[in-house]
Amino acid sequence: MKAVCGALSIQSLGKTAQQQLGRTSVSQDMRTFAEAFVGLQEARHRADYDPVAEFSLLDSIDLIKTAGTAMAAFDRTGNEEKADVLALMLANVRG
């Protein structure tokens, strides 16, 4: 999911993502979601695996706000675009 979100977080999709999604770009709301997903996953990995990682109360509040913003952006995204992106995420699962 992180790789797909990384590919979606740019203004104009790369050739592979364009071919997979059948479009040259995704909406600003999907880009907002994708960017937040990558950042939130990195924070989660730091929290889970870095024994010296520290998060202040303000850091935690910012991460919660980012998650809320990401989910609101995802909710505003059209159903067809959501379905395409979710299908791409499922198709790119490592097996």
Secondary structure, 3 states (H helix, E strand, C coil): CHHHHHHHCCCCCCHHHHHHHCCCCCCHHHHHHHHHHHHHHHHHHHHHHCCCCCCCHHHHHHHHHHHHHHHHHHHHCCHHHHHHHHHHHHHCCCC
